[in-house]
């Protein structure tokens, strides 16, 4: 089992989670982060660090967010690894908690 980043990360991209990851399983896209399920060791350290509450255990994904497990796996193969904390997107606080952001995901 791995952890999965879900819709609330879109247009926020807080990176607090990256700093605590012992295996560098996070990958960065233009406005979203993903977790590589093949690298994630299920350590649980990242989940409480996410200010957007966008990280969930794969077997505890919120209803309607299940497709993010496959999306994380797909995009982790395409996007570069991120290992250091960066500033969130400029309007992250405005987007945090808004639903219906999937169409805004930049690949």
C-alpha positions in Angstrom: 0.0 0.0 0.0 1.1 3.5 -0.7 0.0 7.0 0.1 -1.8 9.0 -2.6 -2.1 12.7 -3.3 -5.6 13.8 -4.2 -7.4 16.7 -5.8 -6.9 19.3 -3.0 -3.2 19.5 -3.9 -4.1 20.9 -7.4 -3.3 24.6 -7.6 -1.9 24.6 -4.1 1.3 22.4 -4.2 2.4 22.8 -0.7 5.7 20.9 -0.3 5.9 20.4 3.5 5.4 16.7 2.8 8.5 16.4 0.7 10.7 17.5 3.5 9.8 14.5 5.8 9.9 11.8 3.1 12.8 9.3 3.9 12.7 7.7 0.4 12.2 10.7 -2.0 9.0 9.3 -3.5 7.5 12.7 -4.4 7.3 14.0 -8.0 6.5 17.6 -9.0 4.4 18.8 -11.8 3.4 22.3 -12.8 0.6 22.6 -10.2 0.4 19.3 -8.4 2.5 16.7 -6.6 2.3 13.0 -6.8 3.7 10.0 -4.9 5.4 7.1 -6.7 3.6 4.0 -5.3 6.6 1.9 -6.1 8.9 4.0 -3.9 6.5 4.9 -1.1 7.2 2.8 2.1 4.0 3.7 3.8 5.8 5.4 6.6 2.9 7.8 7.3 5.2 10.8 7.8 3.8 12.9 4.9 0.1 12.7 5.7 0.0 15.0 8.7 2.4 17.5 7.1 0.1 18.4 4.3 -1.7 21.7 5.0 -4.3 20.9 2.4 -5.1 17.4 3.8 -4.6 16.1 0.3 -2.6 12.9 1.2 -4.4 9.7 2.1 -3.6 6.0 2.4 -4.5 4.2 -0.8 -7.1 2.1 1.0 -8.6 5.2 2.7 -9.1 7.5 -0.3 -12.1 9.8 0.1 -15.2 8.9 -2.0 -14.7 10.2 -5.6 -10.9 10.4 -5.2 -10.1 6.8 -6.0 -8.8 7.6 -9.5 -6.0 9.6 -8.0 -4.2 6.3 -7.1 -3.7 5.5 -10.8 -3.0 9.1 -11.7 -0.2 9.3 -9.1 1.4 6.2 -10.5 1.2 7.4 -14.1 2.5 10.9 -13.4 5.3 9.7 -11.1 6.8 8.1 -14.2 6.8 11.4 -16.1 7.6 14.1 -13.6 10.9 14.8 -11.8 11.5 13.9 -8.2 11.3 16.8 -5.7 13.3 16.5 -2.5 13.4 20.0 -1.1 10.7 22.3 0.2 9.6 25.1 -2.2 7.1 27.9 -1.8 3.5 26.9 -2.5 1.9 28.3 -5.5 1.1 32.1 -5.1 -2.6 31.7 -4.7 -2.5 28.3 -2.8 -4.4 29.6 0.2 -7.3 30.7 -2.1 -7.5 27.3 -3.8 -7.1 25.2 -0.6 -10.3 23.4 0.1 -12.1 24.1 -3.2 -13.6 21.1 -5.0 -13.8 20.5 -8.7 -10.2 21.3 -9.4 -9.4 18.1 -11.4 -9.9 19.9 -14.8 -7.3 22.5 -13.7 -4.5 19.8 -13.3 -1.6 20.7 -15.6 0.3 17.7 -16.9 
